[in-house]
Amino acid sequence: MSLKPNGILQTISGEIERIAESTGRSVVSVSSGHGNGSGIVWDERTVVTAYHVVRGAEEVSVGTEDGRKLAAKVTGRFRRSDIAVLTVEGQLTPIEKGDSDALKAGQFVLALANPFSSRTSVTSGIITGANRSIGGWWGMTIENAVITDARVNPGYSGGPLVDASGRLIGMNVAYVSKRGIAVPVNTISKVVQRLAKGQPFKRAYLGIVSNPVALPEEVSSDQRVGQEAGVMVYSVEDGTPAKKSGLSFGDVILKFNGKSVSSSEDLTSLLGEEAIDQPAKLSVLRGGNVVELDITPTTGREE
């Protein structure tokens, strides 16, 4: 029995092949003393990869899809978001960038890699969550992470996560509990703007893993709260500003210095460089009561 061609499936397959081929020119291998990973061509002489791929290295080798081996220097690092910036001796093809702020669950994505400087590898899936704070075994806390069910195989770290149009929306850094974790492109963009100029990127640090949470109506309508959502604390790292302030698992952050915190983006935007080493007030919901805590954010551990 012969099977009739399925036009829809053929179209989808063709689009995936097209994206893999066109985007693959902007995916490189990154080889350091810690093994092989992947990298994203940000501009003609700049590659972005995961910090843990080049940890401790100053010079690395970058391999292109067409077989070239190029020398590169690690010119910037931001450990907390698992980002490293490389300057490459050779002209490359930059990837097209998207916008990670508008991502929604259910969007189709492709994860790409090229750890061995050969043909690009691809896995696919959908976004299962976005704008969450994720902490894990690899020693980083990724704020506003993009979470997918696309498999992130060994060597995929530092490679791009792209949308259905082939635009960069994140950088793959880990695979935990059958979920891929990616740093959002908008975070990468802010970091690269500073690191590529040789300027350190700094952001205030509390030392928590958290996720946004909707508040019950009886709580949100309370005059002491006055908002429909907050950010729940799922873990607190020892020796951090959060630990010293008395912040605990289950606390829901409502305000930072009097400014409402209803999402992970709200909290991230309030923890800019200007907040480092500045005493602040946290309003948290704890056991039905609003509690005020004193906290002084730091820069956290950087390398």
Buried (B, 14 or more C-beta within 10 A) or exposed (E): EEEEEEEEEEEBEEBBEEBBBBBBBBBBBBBBEBEBBBBBBBBEBBBBBBBBBBBEBEEBBBBBBEEEEBEBBBBBBBBBBBBBBBBBEEEBBBBEBBBBEEBEEEBBBBBBBBBEBEEBBBBBBEBBBBBBBBBBEBEBBBBBBBBBBBBBBEBBBBBBBBBEEBBBBBBBBBBBEEBBBBBBBBBBBBBBEBBBEEEEBBBBBBBBBBBBBEBEEEBBEBEEBEBEBBBBBBBBBEEBBBBBBBBBEEBBBBBBBEEBBBBBBBBBEBBEEEBBEEEBEBBBBBEEEBBEBEBBBBBBEEE
